[in-house]
Amino acid sequence: MARRAKIRIGVVVVLVLGFVAFRLWTSVSISRMESRIRDQGYPVTLQELDAFYPTPDPSENRAPLLQYAFASIVEPGLQLEKKLPIAGKVNLPRRSERIPEEQVRAMRSYCLQNLDAITAVFESFEYKECRFPIDLALGADTWLDHIGPMHSLARMLAIRGILTTLNGDTQLAANQITGVFKLADSIEKEPAYVSQMARTYMHDHGLNALEQAINRASFSGSQLARIQEQLIEAEESRGFLKGLFGMRCVLTDADYMLNTGISNGFLHELDPGLLWLDLVYSPSGWLDLNRKRTHETMEQIIAASELPVEEQLDASQTIIGRFESDTVLNSGSGITMTEVAQSLAEVVRIRARLRVAIVALAVARYEADKGVYPDRTDALVPDYLENLPIDPCGGGPMRYRQLDGGYVVYSVGRNGVDDGGEELEHFPDWERGDLTFTVERTNYIHHGDTESTEN
C-alpha cells in the first residue's frame, strides 16, 4: 500500500511540476514575443494600439469635415436607385459603349443632390492628417461607423468623375478620380483590419472610374501625370500592415480570447451549457497557449506581407495550408486566421490593378506627347515611369499589347497564365483570367484640355 501511495504521490508531483513548467514556458514565450514586438515600435495591447494611431492637432484634422460630408449624404431613392450605376442597381455598359441617357440623368441627379457632401470632401483635402473619434482600446467592440459613409463618398466621386468626363471637363474629372484615392488615404494610418480592407475596395471604385473615363475622353498629359502620381502613392502605401498590427492586438487580447475561444474554439463540439469549462480555460494555461500560437501565426502573416509583392501569394497559401484545419486558430466571433491570411491575396490583387493602371497611364501620356503608342513598355522609362513595375502575380514587367485603336496593359492574374490580355465575358475574375486595363478609342471621344477650378 505504501508503495502505491508513493507512486500516486510521485505521479501527482510529476503532473504538478509539468503543469508549472508548461505555464512558465507559455508565459515566458509570450513575454519574449511581446517584448520583441515592442522593440520594433509596434503595439501589443489594445491601449498601446490606440496610442499607436496618432491624434492630430484639431486644426490639422480632416475628420470633422468628412463627418460633415457624411451627414450631408443623400442616399438615392428607390426610383433613382433603379437607374443609377455604381451606387445603384444597374451596371455601367462596357467602356466602348455609350452610357444610356437615363443612367446619365440619374448620375447627374445623384451628384446634384450630394453637392454639399462632395464640396466638403474636397475642402477636407486641405488638411493632411486625419483621425476619426474611435477608441481602439475597445478591441473587437471598436465602432468604425465612418467606413460605410466613406464607401458612399468614394462611389459618389467615381460617378462624378465619369459624369464630368462625359461633359468634356477632363480637369474636373481628374480631380474627382484622384479624389477617390485621397479619400481612401484618410484612413491609411488607421490600424484596423476592416479599415484597410475598405481602402482596397475604395481603390477599386477609383480604378473602375478611371478606366471608364480614359476611354470616353482625351485627357491632357499633365492631367494623366497627376492621376498617375496619385496611383503610385496608393500602390506604395503599406496601410494594410497597420491593419495587421491592429488585428494582432485584437486576436491576442485576453478578454477577446476568453469570449470567443470557449464558445467557438477547441471546446466548440462540447455542450456549451458546461459553464464550469469557462473556469478551466484560463487557469489551465490553454488561454496562454492559444495566445502564443496566435502571436506566432500573426508573425508569419505580417512577415509574408513584408515580402516583395510578387512573393506574397505563395507565402499566404503556405501559411493557409499550415492551419486551415486548426480549430483553435480558426475560432472567433467575426474573423478567422485563415481569412486574415487570405486577405493578403486581396492586397496583391489591388496592387496588381494599381500597377497595371500606372503603366496604362504612362502609355497614355506617351501617346499624348508623341501621337503614337510605344512599341514596347521599355520606351516609357525614364520619362513616364522611373522603372517598369513588376507583375505581382507572375513576376517580370507588366504585359502590354497594342490593339486596333488602343492598347491593353495587364497582369497575368492569380492563375499565373498569360491569356494575352483577353477579358472574361463578365466581371473580371483574377482567379481565372488576366487583370486588365484597356483603352479602346471610339468615335465619340471628348478632347478635354478643358481647365476647371471646381472640385
MARZA-894127 format. One record per residue (C-alpha): residue number from 1; y, z, x. Coordinates in Angstrom, 2 decimals. Layout:
<atoms>
   resi         y         z         x
    NUM         Y         Z         X
...
</atoms>
This chain:
<atoms>
   resi         y         z         x
      1      0.00      0.00      0.00
      2      2.35      0.90      2.82
      3      1.67     -2.47      4.44
      4      2.51     -4.29      1.21
      5      5.68     -2.25      0.81
      6      6.73     -3.15      4.35
      7      6.06     -6.82      3.64
      8      8.17     -6.67      0.49
      9     10.98     -4.93      2.33
     10     10.73     -7.50      5.12
     11     10.94    -10.37      2.63
     12     13.95     -8.78      0.96
     13     15.64     -8.24      4.32
     14     15.00    -11.86      5.32
     15     16.33    -13.10      1.99
     16     19.42    -10.93      2.24
     17     20.08    -12.00      5.82
     18     19.51    -15.63      4.84
     19     21.89    -15.29      1.93
     20     24.54    -13.66      4.13
     21     24.11    -16.38      6.75
     22     24.36    -19.05      4.06
     23     27.58    -17.57      2.65
     24     29.02    -17.13      6.15
     25     28.12    -20.72      7.10
     26     29.72    -22.26      4.00
     27     32.81    -20.07      4.30
     28     33.34    -20.88      7.99
     29     32.68    -24.59      7.38
     30     35.26    -24.76      4.59
     31     37.78    -22.80      6.65
     32     37.41    -25.21      9.58
     33     37.70    -28.27      7.33
     34     40.82    -26.95      5.66
     35     42.40    -25.98      8.99
     36     41.79    -29.50     10.26
     37     43.43    -30.97      7.15
     38     46.46    -28.71      7.54
     39     46.73    -29.57     11.24
     40     47.07    -33.22     10.17
     41     50.02    -32.24      7.98
     42     48.21    -32.68      4.66
     43     47.90    -30.26      1.74
     44     44.80    -28.22      0.92
     45     45.76    -26.05     -2.04
     46     47.45    -27.15     -5.24
     47     50.56    -25.16     -4.28
     48     50.67    -26.98     -0.94
     49     50.24    -30.27     -2.78
     50     53.28    -29.60     -4.95
     51     55.32    -28.75     -1.84
     52     53.97    -31.91     -0.11
     53     55.76    -34.02     -2.75
     54     59.41    -33.83     -1.65
     55     62.06    -32.87     -4.18
     56     65.18    -34.95     -3.53
     57     68.71    -33.75     -3.95
     58     69.69    -34.24     -7.62
     59     72.45    -36.63     -6.52
     60     69.83    -38.89     -4.88
     61     67.07    -38.76     -7.51
     62     66.50    -41.83     -9.69
     63     64.15    -39.96    -12.05
     64     66.84    -38.85    -14.57
     65     67.98    -42.43    -15.10
     66     64.38    -43.57    -15.52
     67     63.86    -40.80    -18.05
     68     66.88    -42.11    -19.93
     69     65.25    -45.55    -19.81
     70     62.03    -44.04    -21.21
     71     63.97    -42.53    -24.12
     72     65.63    -45.91    -24.78
     73     62.39    -47.89    -25.06
     74     61.96    -49.64    -28.39
     75     58.30    -50.46    -28.90
     76     57.60    -53.76    -30.69
     77     56.97    -53.55    -34.40
     78     53.78    -54.88    -35.93
     79     55.17    -58.33    -36.71
     80     56.80    -58.74    -33.31
     81     53.69    -57.44    -31.56
     82     51.61    -60.25    -33.09
     83     53.73    -62.90    -31.36
     84     54.69    -61.08    -28.16
     85     52.84    -61.78    -24.88
     86     52.26    -59.16    -22.15
     87     53.49    -56.21    -24.23
     88     51.98    -57.50    -27.47
     89     48.81    -59.02    -28.86
     90     48.94    -62.62    -27.61
     91     48.27    -64.18    -24.22
     92     50.66    -66.44    -22.38
     93     49.48    -70.04    -22.03
     94     48.46    -71.34    -18.63
     95     51.29    -71.68    -16.18
     96     51.19    -75.50    -16.54
     97     51.58    -75.37    -20.34
     98     54.68    -74.82    -22.40
     99     55.15    -71.40    -23.92
    100     55.19    -71.69    -27.74
    101     58.63    -71.25    -29.25
    102     57.53    -68.32    -31.41
    103     56.46    -66.47    -28.26
    104     59.79    -67.25    -26.59
    105     61.67    -65.91    -29.63
    106     59.52    -62.78    -29.61
    107     60.18    -62.22    -25.89
    108     63.92    -62.68    -26.44
    109     63.95    -60.26    -29.36
    110     61.97    -57.63    -27.43
    111     64.28    -57.82    -24.41
    112     67.42    -57.61    -26.56
    113     66.06    -54.52    -28.32
    114     65.43    -52.92    -24.93
    115     68.57    -53.97    -23.08
    116     69.70    -50.34    -22.66
    117     66.35    -49.40    -21.10
    118     66.42    -52.41    -18.75
    119     70.00    -51.64    -17.68
    120     69.09    -48.01    -16.94
    121     66.14    -49.14    -14.78
    122     68.35    -51.27    -12.57
    123     71.00    -48.56    -12.35
    124     68.27    -46.21    -11.12
    125     67.59    -48.50     -8.15
    126     70.90    -47.39     -6.64
    127     69.08    -44.15     -5.79
    128     66.42    -44.36     -3.10
    129     64.50    -41.16     -3.87
    130     62.51    -40.19     -6.93
    131     60.56    -37.25     -8.23
    132     59.82    -36.59    -11.85
    133     59.73    -32.94    -13.05
    134     55.99    -32.41    -12.69
    135     54.12    -29.35    -11.44
    136     51.25    -30.49     -9.24
    137     50.20    -26.87     -8.77
    138     48.59    -27.18    -12.21
    139     45.97    -29.49    -10.74
    140     43.93    -31.33    -13.34
    141     46.29    -29.99    -16.02
    142     49.35    -31.66    -14.49
    143     51.11    -33.59    -17.24
    144     52.08    -37.08    -15.97
    145     53.93    -38.15    -19.08
    146     56.05    -40.68    -17.17
    147     53.15    -43.01    -16.41
    148     52.91    -44.60    -19.87
    149     56.65    -45.40    -20.11
    150     56.56    -46.78    -16.54
    151     53.92    -49.27    -17.67
    152     56.06    -50.24    -20.67
    153     59.09    -50.84    -18.45
    154     57.07    -52.89    -15.96
    155     55.82    -55.15    -18.76
    156     59.37    -55.39    -20.08
    157     60.75    -56.58    -16.73
    158     57.85    -59.03    -16.35
    159     58.66    -60.51    -19.77
    160     62.36    -60.79    -18.95
    161     61.55    -62.40    -15.61
    162     59.66    -65.18    -17.38
    163     62.25    -65.48    -20.15
    164     65.20    -65.85    -17.75
    165     63.19    -68.42    -15.81
    166     62.89    -70.48    -18.99
    167     66.67    -70.19    -19.37
    168     67.07    -71.63    -15.86
    169     68.62    -68.47    -14.41
    170     66.39    -68.06    -11.38
    171     68.65    -65.48     -9.76
    172     68.27    -63.17    -12.74
    173     64.56    -63.98    -12.90
    174     64.15    -62.99     -9.24
    175     65.95    -59.71     -9.99
    176     63.58    -58.91    -12.84
    177     60.42    -59.74    -10.89
    178     61.45    -57.75     -7.82
    179     62.44    -55.01    -10.26
    180     58.80    -54.58    -11.30
    181     57.87    -53.72     -7.72
    182     60.92    -51.50     -7.19
    183     59.99    -49.63    -10.35
    184     56.45    -49.12     -9.04
    185     57.95    -47.78     -5.80
    186     59.46    -44.92     -7.82
    187     56.07    -43.18     -7.77
    188     54.95    -44.41     -4.34
    189     55.27    -40.88     -2.92
    190     53.64    -39.14     -5.87
    191     50.39    -37.58     -4.57
    192     48.48    -38.06     -7.80
    193     45.48    -40.37     -8.07
    194     46.43    -41.55    -11.58
    195     49.95    -42.40    -10.43
    196     48.73    -44.53     -7.55
    197     46.30    -46.43     -9.76
    198     49.19    -47.01    -12.18
    199     51.16    -48.62     -9.33
    200     48.28    -51.05     -8.86
    201     48.47    -52.23    -12.46
    202     52.26    -52.47    -12.33
    203     51.90    -54.76     -9.33
    204     49.56    -56.89    -11.43
    205     52.32    -57.30    -14.05
    206     54.77    -58.40    -11.37
    207     52.39    -60.89     -9.78
    208     51.43    -62.42    -13.11
    209     55.10    -62.88    -13.99
    210     55.83    -64.35    -10.56
    211     53.13    -67.00    -10.87
    212     54.38    -67.97    -14.33
    213     57.98    -68.09    -13.12
    214     57.46    -70.09     -9.94
    215     55.59    -72.73    -11.95
    216     58.38    -73.01    -14.51
    217     61.48    -73.22    -12.30
    218     62.52    -74.23     -8.82
    219     63.76    -71.10     -7.03
    220     66.08    -71.32     -4.05
    221     64.82    -70.45     -0.59
    222     66.88    -67.25     -0.49
    223     65.53    -66.12     -3.85
    224     61.95    -66.77     -2.72
    225     62.59    -64.87      0.51
    226     63.90    -61.87     -1.40
    227     60.83    -61.75     -3.64
    228     58.56    -62.21     -0.63
    229     60.21    -59.30      1.18
    230     59.58    -57.05     -1.82
    231     55.91    -58.07     -1.95
    232     55.46    -57.40      1.76
    233     56.87    -53.90      1.27
    234     54.47    -53.30     -1.63
    235     51.47    -54.57      0.35
    236     52.26    -52.41      3.35
    237     52.62    -49.25      1.26
    238     49.92    -46.64      1.66
    239     50.71    -44.75     -1.51
    240     47.04    -44.76     -2.51
    241     46.33    -42.47      0.44
    242     48.72    -39.90     -1.05
    243     46.80    -40.17     -4.31
    244     43.59    -39.34     -2.46
    245     45.23    -36.29     -0.89
    246     46.12    -35.11     -4.37
    247     42.64    -35.81     -5.72
    248     41.09    -33.84     -2.87
    249     43.23    -30.81     -3.72
    250     42.21    -31.04     -7.38
    251     38.49    -31.58     -6.79
    252     38.20    -28.74     -4.26
    253     40.23    -26.28     -6.34
    254     38.01    -23.29     -7.13
    255     39.17    -22.96    -10.75
    256     38.58    -26.67    -11.38
    257     35.09    -26.49     -9.89
    258     34.23    -23.41    -11.92
    259     35.41    -25.06    -15.13
    260     33.58    -28.34    -14.54
    261     30.67    -27.54    -12.24
    262     28.91    -25.23    -14.66
    263     29.11    -27.37    -17.76
    264     28.76    -30.81    -16.19
    265     27.28    -30.30    -12.75
    266     23.97    -29.11    -11.36
    267     23.33    -27.00    -14.46
    268     24.04    -29.80    -16.93
    269     20.44    -30.02    -18.12
    270     20.19    -26.30    -18.83
    271     21.13    -24.54    -22.03
    272     24.96    -24.19    -21.98
    273     24.50    -21.03    -24.03
    274     23.18    -19.22    -20.97
    275     26.60    -17.83    -20.14
    276     25.23    -15.47    -17.53
    277     24.92    -18.52    -15.24
    278     28.70    -18.55    -15.05
    279     28.43    -15.32    -13.18
    280     25.90    -16.77    -10.74
    281     27.68    -19.98     -9.74
    282     30.41    -18.46     -7.60
    283     28.73    -15.26     -6.30
    284     25.60    -17.17     -5.30
    285     27.54    -19.43     -2.95
    286     26.98    -22.62     -4.95
    287     30.72    -22.89     -5.52
    288     31.47    -22.82     -1.79
    289     28.62    -25.22     -1.06
    290     29.95    -27.71     -3.58
    291     33.48    -27.33     -2.23
    292     32.13    -28.09      1.24
    293     30.29    -31.19      0.02
    294     33.32    -32.36     -1.94
    295     35.55    -31.93      1.12
    296     33.07    -33.94      3.21
    297     32.87    -36.74      0.66
    298     36.64    -36.94      0.25
    299     36.96    -37.09      4.05
    300     34.67    -40.13      4.01
    301     36.68    -41.82      1.25
    302     40.00    -41.09      2.97
    303     38.65    -42.35      6.30
    304     37.49    -45.55      4.56
    305     40.94    -46.06      3.06
    306     42.46    -45.88      6.56
    307     40.23    -48.64      7.94
    308     41.55    -52.19      8.30
    309     41.66    -53.51      4.74
    310     39.02    -56.17      5.42
    311     36.51    -53.39      6.21
    312     37.21    -51.22      3.17
    313     34.95    -52.96      0.64
    314     31.83    -52.50      2.76
    315     32.82    -48.92      3.59
    316     33.31    -47.99     -0.07
    317     29.93    -49.47     -1.01
    318     28.25    -47.49      1.77
    319     29.82    -44.27      0.50
    320     28.88    -45.02     -3.11
    321     25.30    -45.69     -2.10
    322     25.06    -42.25     -0.49
    323     25.89    -40.19     -3.51
    324     25.98    -42.23     -6.73
    325     22.85    -40.40     -7.89
    326     24.15    -36.99     -6.77
    327     24.55    -34.91     -9.93
    328     26.78    -32.29     -8.34
    329     29.22    -34.64     -6.65
    330     29.40    -36.75     -9.79
    331     30.35    -33.87    -12.05
    332     33.79    -33.33    -13.50
    333     35.81    -33.37    -16.67
    334     37.53    -36.69    -16.19
    335     36.58    -38.44    -12.97
    336     33.59    -38.64    -10.63
    337     33.38    -39.03     -6.89
    338     31.74    -42.42     -7.39
    339     34.76    -43.56     -9.38
    340     37.12    -42.39     -6.64
    341     35.16    -44.38     -4.04
    342     35.04    -47.42     -6.32
    343     38.81    -47.33     -6.67
    344     39.04    -48.38     -3.02
    345     37.84    -51.78     -4.18
    346     40.68    -51.91     -6.72
    347     43.18    -51.27     -3.94
    348     41.60    -54.07     -1.87
    349     41.89    -56.38     -4.88
    350     45.61    -55.77     -5.38
    351     46.33    -56.04     -1.66
    352     44.47    -59.36     -1.63
    353     46.57    -60.55     -4.58
    354     49.77    -59.45     -2.85
    355     48.82    -61.21      0.38
    356     47.92    -64.40     -1.50
    357     51.32    -64.33     -3.23
    358     53.14    -63.63      0.06
    359     51.62    -66.75      1.62
    360     52.28    -68.78     -1.55
    361     55.95    -67.80     -1.42
    362     56.07    -68.81      2.26
    363     54.73    -72.24      1.28
    364     57.35    -72.49     -1.47
    365     60.12    -71.57      0.99
    366     58.85    -74.22      3.42
    367     58.94    -76.82      0.66
    368     62.42    -75.70     -0.46
    369     63.72    -76.26      3.09
    370     61.80    -79.39      4.12
    371     60.97    -81.12      0.84
    372     57.23    -81.27      1.60
    373     54.37    -78.82      1.64
    374     52.92    -77.78      5.00
    375     49.63    -79.35      6.05
    376     48.40    -76.01      7.35
    377     49.48    -72.39      7.00
    378     49.98    -72.25     10.78
    379     53.24    -74.12     10.19
    380     54.60    -71.13      8.26
    381     54.72    -68.93     11.40
    382     57.19    -67.63     12.52
    383     59.95    -68.98     10.24
    384     58.38    -67.99      6.91
    385     55.76    -65.44      7.98
    386     55.65    -63.16     11.01
    387     51.90    -63.76     11.11
    388     49.21    -65.08      8.80
    389     47.83    -62.34      6.53
    390     44.10    -61.69      6.79
    391     41.98    -62.13      3.67
    392     40.82    -58.58      2.80
    393     37.72    -60.00      1.15
    394     36.46    -62.43      3.75
    395     38.34    -61.95      6.98
    396     40.24    -64.80      8.59
    397     43.51    -66.15      7.24
    398     44.15    -66.77      3.56
    399     42.86    -70.12      2.36
    400     45.31    -72.89      1.43
    401     44.78    -76.25     -0.21
    402     47.22    -78.88     -1.43
    403     46.86    -80.17     -4.97
    404     48.35    -83.12     -6.81
    405     51.90    -81.93     -7.34
    406     51.30    -78.47     -5.95
    407     49.06    -76.17     -3.97
    408     46.80    -73.15     -4.18
    409     46.58    -70.13     -1.87
    410     43.53    -67.95     -2.36
    411     41.27    -65.14     -1.24
    412     37.52    -65.64     -1.50
    413     37.21    -62.61     -3.77
    414     34.72    -59.79     -3.76
    415     31.64    -62.00     -3.55
    416     32.91    -63.47     -0.26
    417     32.15    -67.03     -1.36
    418     34.76    -69.74     -0.77
    419     34.96    -71.66     -4.05
    420     37.82    -73.84     -2.86
    421     40.41    -72.02     -4.92
    422     38.84    -73.18     -8.16
    423     39.72    -70.86    -11.01
    424     37.38    -69.47    -13.60
    425     37.92    -70.67    -17.13
    426     39.05    -67.28    -18.37
    427     40.95    -64.38    -16.80
    428     40.45    -64.34    -13.01
    429     37.35    -62.38    -12.09
    430     37.33    -61.49     -8.42
    431     33.73    -60.33     -8.71
    432     32.57    -63.92     -9.31
    433     35.35    -66.21     -8.07
    434     38.41    -66.61     -5.88
    435     41.70    -64.73     -6.24
    436     44.28    -67.49     -6.50
    437     48.00    -68.17     -6.65
    438     48.51    -71.73     -7.83
    439     51.66    -73.81     -8.10
    440     51.41    -76.90    -10.31
    441     54.67    -78.77    -10.70
    442     55.31    -80.17    -14.18
    443     57.92    -82.46    -15.70
    444     59.86    -79.60    -17.25
    445     60.69    -77.58    -14.16
    446     64.09    -75.90    -14.17
    447     66.02    -76.32    -10.94
    448     67.64    -72.99    -10.55
    449     70.24    -72.39     -7.96
    450     71.96    -70.50    -10.77
    451     73.57    -67.38     -9.43
    452     73.85    -64.31    -11.62
    453     75.24    -60.85    -11.09
    454     73.36    -59.45    -14.09
    455     70.41    -57.08    -13.82
</atoms>
